[in-house]
Amino acid sequence: MKTSLALWQKLKSVLACPACQGALNFGDTEAVCLVCSARYPIRQGKIYFIQVSGRADELDTLKGRLKNWLGNYYYRIGVNVIAPTYPFNYLRKVREFFDPESQLVVDLGCGNHRIDENIIGLDLFDYAAVDVVCDLNQLPFKTDSVDGFISRSVLEHVPEPVAIVRQLYGKTRPGGYGIHLIPFLFPFHASPYDYMRFTHAGQKILFREWQMVEQTNPTGPITLGLLCLIEFLSIVLSLGNPKIKGYIYLLLCAGLFPLKYLDVLFVNRKSFFAMAPSILAVVRKHEH
């Protein structure tokens, strides 16, 4: 999907050189830093601040192929229906705090799914829905320029999430929001790496510079049981072979996913934070 002209103009107004924070001069095929002269290619509506890296494990490679083959159907059917996690209306939550038409919102690690045509997609890989290809360790935005950053299952994949959250704070305008869904009790998953888990109390430390507006558990103990069961069976049935494991994992998801809807009794209840696969944090940057 090519970035719309209106979204591209909105994006250009907030981009800066990730290496030196210098202003960028935009041409048709590249952006050039006016301070350090770094050059960043622009191809098919995307700006590349890094070279695209390869994927690290068999399951993530398989998921990457499915994302490219199925496009939005990967998310509409694969993630929302067949995945073992209780469905969560991410876009509805985003619209509670943002008006994407008038505000600049960046979806970190968006993958191949643009949740709203007015939201900017950012990822390490150049999926069709991505507008900015970059590393989260060097975000290419001006200070105090973005109305908000959102993410789903992203912050566990960075080795220094505290540093990333500090960057997000600096790039977010005063009074702006962040919405982040972060795993707590969740099996290891690469994509391409997997480092961290956070309890609801740990999230408060992670976002200590921010005002914590809301914390909820969009998934509950049924999802937790399914995740553990599917992970266990896929390891046992594949005899530890990572190439076979990915396919068995997806087959088990397709067979067992209806059970996840029993979580309707347990989601959005703080008493089940102790058994939550993921916890959603809504945070707000303090006004100057």
C-alpha positions as CSV (number, residue, x, y, z in Angstrom):
1,M,0.0,0.0,0.0
2,K,1.5,3.3,-1.0
3,T,1.4,6.1,1.6
4,S,-1.3,8.7,0.7
5,L,-0.2,12.2,-0.2
6,A,-1.9,13.7,2.8
7,L,-0.3,11.2,5.2
8,W,3.1,11.6,3.5
9,Q,3.0,15.4,4.0
10,K,2.0,15.0,7.6
11,L,4.9,12.6,8.1
12,K,7.5,14.8,6.4
13,S,6.7,17.6,8.8
14,V,7.9,15.6,11.9
15,L,10.8,13.6,10.5
16,A,14.4,14.3,11.5
17,C,17.7,12.6,10.9
18,P,18.0,9.7,13.4
19,A,21.7,10.1,13.5
20,C,22.0,13.8,14.4
21,Q,18.4,15.1,14.7
22,G,19.1,17.4,11.8
23,A,16.4,18.7,9.4
24,L,15.8,16.6,6.2
25,N,15.5,17.9,2.7
26,F,13.1,15.7,0.8
27,G,13.5,14.7,-2.9
28,D,11.5,12.2,-5.0
29,T,13.9,9.3,-4.3
30,E,15.7,10.2,-1.1
31,A,15.8,12.5,2.0
32,V,19.1,14.2,2.8
33,C,20.1,15.5,6.2
34,L,21.1,19.2,6.1
35,V,23.5,18.7,9.0
36,C,25.4,15.5,8.6
37,S,24.5,14.8,4.9
38,A,23.2,11.3,5.6
39,R,21.0,10.0,2.8
40,Y,17.8,8.0,3.3
41,P,16.1,6.3,0.3
42,I,12.5,6.7,-0.5
43,R,10.9,3.9,-2.4
44,Q,7.2,3.0,-3.1
45,G,6.0,5.5,-0.5
46,K,8.4,4.4,2.2
47,I,11.4,6.1,3.7
48,Y,14.2,3.8,4.8
49,F,16.4,4.8,7.7
50,I,18.0,1.4,7.9
51,Q,18.7,-1.5,5.6
52,V,16.0,-4.2,5.9
53,S,17.3,-7.1,8.0
54,G,16.4,-10.8,7.7
55,R,14.1,-12.7,10.1
56,A,15.6,-14.8,12.8
57,D,13.5,-17.9,13.4
58,E,11.4,-20.4,11.5
59,L,8.0,-19.4,13.0
60,D,8.6,-15.7,12.4
61,T,9.7,-16.5,8.8
62,L,6.5,-18.5,8.3
63,K,4.4,-15.6,9.8
64,G,6.3,-13.2,7.6
65,R,5.4,-15.2,4.5
66,L,1.7,-15.4,5.6
67,K,1.6,-11.6,6.2
68,N,2.9,-11.0,2.7
69,W,0.6,-13.6,1.1
70,L,-2.6,-12.8,3.0
71,G,-2.1,-9.0,3.6
72,N,-4.9,-7.7,5.9
73,Y,-6.6,-11.1,6.0
74,Y,-3.6,-12.3,8.1
75,Y,-4.9,-9.9,10.8
76,R,-8.6,-10.1,10.2
77,I,-8.7,-13.9,10.2
78,G,-5.4,-15.2,11.4
79,V,-4.9,-12.8,14.4
80,N,-8.4,-11.8,15.3
81,V,-10.1,-15.2,14.8
82,I,-7.6,-18.1,14.7
83,A,-4.9,-16.9,17.1
84,P,-5.3,-18.3,20.6
85,T,-5.6,-14.8,22.2
86,Y,-8.9,-13.3,23.2
87,P,-9.8,-10.7,20.5
88,F,-9.2,-7.1,21.5
89,N,-10.5,-4.1,19.5
90,Y,-7.2,-2.2,19.3
91,L,-8.5,0.5,17.0
92,R,-11.4,1.3,19.2
93,K,-9.1,1.9,22.1
94,V,-6.8,4.1,20.0
95,R,-9.8,6.2,19.0
96,E,-10.7,6.7,22.6
97,F,-7.6,8.9,23.0
98,F,-6.8,10.0,19.4
99,D,-8.5,11.5,16.4
100,P,-6.2,10.0,13.6
101,E,-7.6,12.4,11.0
102,S,-6.4,15.5,12.8
103,Q,-3.6,14.1,14.9
104,L,-0.3,12.4,14.1
105,V,-0.2,8.9,15.5
106,V,2.6,6.4,14.9
107,D,2.0,2.6,15.1
108,L,5.3,1.0,16.2
109,G,5.9,-2.4,14.8
110,C,2.8,-2.2,12.6
111,G,3.7,-5.2,10.4
112,N,1.5,-5.6,7.4
113,H,-1.6,-4.2,9.0
114,R,-2.6,-0.5,8.7
115,I,-5.3,-0.2,11.4
116,D,-6.4,3.2,10.1
117,E,-5.5,5.0,6.9
118,N,-4.5,8.1,8.8
119,I,-2.1,6.3,11.2
120,I,1.6,6.1,10.3
121,G,3.1,2.6,10.2
122,L,6.6,2.0,11.4
123,D,8.5,-1.3,11.4
124,L,11.9,-2.9,11.2
125,F,10.7,-4.7,8.0
126,D,9.3,-3.1,4.9
127,Y,5.8,-4.6,4.9
128,A,3.2,-3.1,2.6
129,A,1.6,-1.1,5.4
130,V,4.8,0.5,6.6
131,D,5.7,4.1,5.9
132,V,8.9,4.4,8.0
133,V,11.5,1.6,8.1
134,C,13.7,2.2,11.0
135,D,15.2,0.8,14.3
136,L,13.3,1.7,17.5
137,N,16.7,2.6,19.0
138,Q,16.9,5.6,16.7
139,L,13.5,7.1,16.1
140,P,13.6,9.6,13.2
141,F,11.2,12.2,14.7
142,K,11.6,15.7,16.0
143,T,11.4,16.5,19.7
144,D,7.8,17.1,20.9
145,S,6.4,16.5,17.5
146,V,4.2,13.4,17.6
147,D,0.7,13.3,19.1
148,G,1.1,9.7,20.2
149,F,2.8,6.4,19.7
150,I,0.9,3.1,19.9
151,S,2.2,-0.5,19.9
152,R,1.1,-4.1,20.3
153,S,3.6,-6.8,21.5
154,V,6.6,-4.7,20.5
155,L,8.4,-3.5,23.6
156,E,9.3,-7.1,24.7
157,H,11.4,-7.4,21.5
158,V,13.8,-4.5,22.3
159,P,16.8,-5.2,24.6
160,E,16.5,-1.8,26.4
161,P,12.8,-0.9,26.6
162,V,13.5,1.8,29.2
163,A,15.7,3.6,26.7
164,I,13.0,3.2,24.0
165,V,10.2,4.6,26.3
166,R,12.5,7.5,27.2
167,Q,12.8,8.2,23.4
168,L,9.0,8.0,23.0
169,Y,8.6,10.5,25.8
170,G,11.0,13.0,24.1
171,K,9.3,12.7,20.7
172,T,5.7,12.9,22.0
173,R,4.2,16.4,22.3
174,P,3.3,17.6,25.8
175,G,-0.1,16.2,26.8
176,G,0.2,13.5,24.1
177,Y,-0.6,9.8,24.8
178,G,0.9,6.4,24.4
179,I,-1.0,3.1,24.1
180,H,1.1,0.0,24.6
181,L,0.0,-3.7,24.8
182,I,2.9,-5.6,26.5
183,P,3.1,-9.3,27.3
184,F,3.3,-10.5,30.9
185,L,2.6,-14.3,31.0
186,F,3.4,-15.2,27.4
187,P,5.6,-17.9,25.9
188,F,8.9,-17.0,24.2
189,H,8.4,-15.6,20.7
190,A,11.2,-14.2,18.6
191,S,10.1,-11.8,15.8
192,P,13.0,-11.4,15.6
193,Y,14.1,-11.3,19.3
194,D,12.3,-11.6,22.6
195,Y,13.7,-10.2,25.8
196,M,11.3,-8.8,28.4
197,R,8.1,-9.3,30.3
198,F,6.3,-6.8,32.5
199,T,3.8,-7.2,35.3
200,H,1.3,-4.4,35.8
201,A,3.6,-3.0,38.6
202,G,6.6,-3.3,36.2
203,Q,4.8,-1.2,33.6
204,K,4.5,1.6,36.2
205,I,8.2,1.5,36.6
206,L,8.8,1.3,32.8
207,F,6.6,4.4,32.3
208,R,7.7,6.2,35.4
209,E,8.2,9.5,33.5
210,W,4.6,9.4,32.2
211,Q,1.2,9.7,33.9
212,M,-0.4,6.3,34.0
213,V,-3.9,6.9,32.7
214,E,-5.2,3.3,32.5
215,Q,-4.2,-0.3,32.8
216,T,-6.4,-3.3,31.6
217,N,-6.0,-7.0,30.8
218,P,-7.4,-7.5,27.3
219,T,-6.7,-11.3,27.7
220,G,-7.2,-13.6,30.6
221,P,-6.5,-17.1,32.1
222,I,-8.1,-19.0,29.2
223,T,-5.8,-17.4,26.7
224,L,-2.9,-18.1,29.0
225,G,-3.9,-21.8,29.2
226,L,-4.3,-22.0,25.4
227,L,-0.9,-20.3,24.8
228,C,0.9,-22.7,27.1
229,L,-0.9,-25.8,25.8
230,I,-0.3,-25.0,22.1
231,E,3.4,-24.1,22.7
232,F,3.8,-27.4,24.7
233,L,2.1,-29.6,22.1
234,S,3.9,-28.0,19.2
235,I,7.3,-28.7,20.8
236,V,6.4,-32.3,21.7
237,L,4.7,-33.2,18.3
238,S,7.5,-31.6,16.3
239,L,10.2,-33.5,18.3
240,G,11.9,-30.1,18.8
241,N,12.3,-29.5,15.0
242,P,11.8,-25.7,14.5
243,K,10.8,-26.0,10.9
244,I,8.0,-28.5,11.7
245,K,7.0,-26.7,14.9
246,G,5.8,-23.6,13.2
247,Y,3.3,-25.5,11.0
248,I,2.1,-27.6,13.9
249,Y,1.7,-24.5,16.0
250,L,-0.6,-22.9,13.4
251,L,-2.6,-26.1,13.0
252,L,-3.2,-26.3,16.7
253,C,-4.3,-22.7,16.8
254,A,-6.8,-23.4,14.0
255,G,-8.2,-26.4,16.0
256,L,-8.3,-24.9,19.5
257,F,-9.1,-21.2,19.0
258,P,-12.8,-21.3,19.9
259,L,-11.9,-22.0,23.6
260,K,-10.4,-18.5,23.9
261,Y,-13.9,-16.9,23.8
262,L,-14.4,-18.2,27.4
263,D,-12.1,-15.4,28.4
264,V,-15.0,-13.0,28.1
265,L,-15.6,-13.7,31.8
266,F,-12.1,-12.6,32.9
267,V,-10.9,-9.8,30.6
268,N,-10.8,-6.1,31.8
269,R,-10.8,-7.2,35.4
270,K,-7.8,-6.1,37.5
271,S,-8.3,-9.1,39.8
272,F,-6.9,-11.2,36.9
273,F,-3.7,-9.1,36.4
274,A,-1.8,-12.0,38.0
275,M,-2.9,-14.3,35.2
276,A,-2.8,-11.9,32.3
277,P,-0.9,-12.9,29.1
278,S,-0.7,-9.2,28.2
279,I,-1.5,-5.9,29.9
280,L,-2.5,-2.7,28.2
281,A,-1.1,0.6,29.4
282,V,-2.4,4.0,28.4
283,V,0.1,6.7,29.4
284,R,0.2,10.5,29.0
285,K,3.1,12.9,28.7
286,H,3.0,15.6,31.3
287,E,2.4,19.2,30.1
288,H,5.4,21.5,30.3
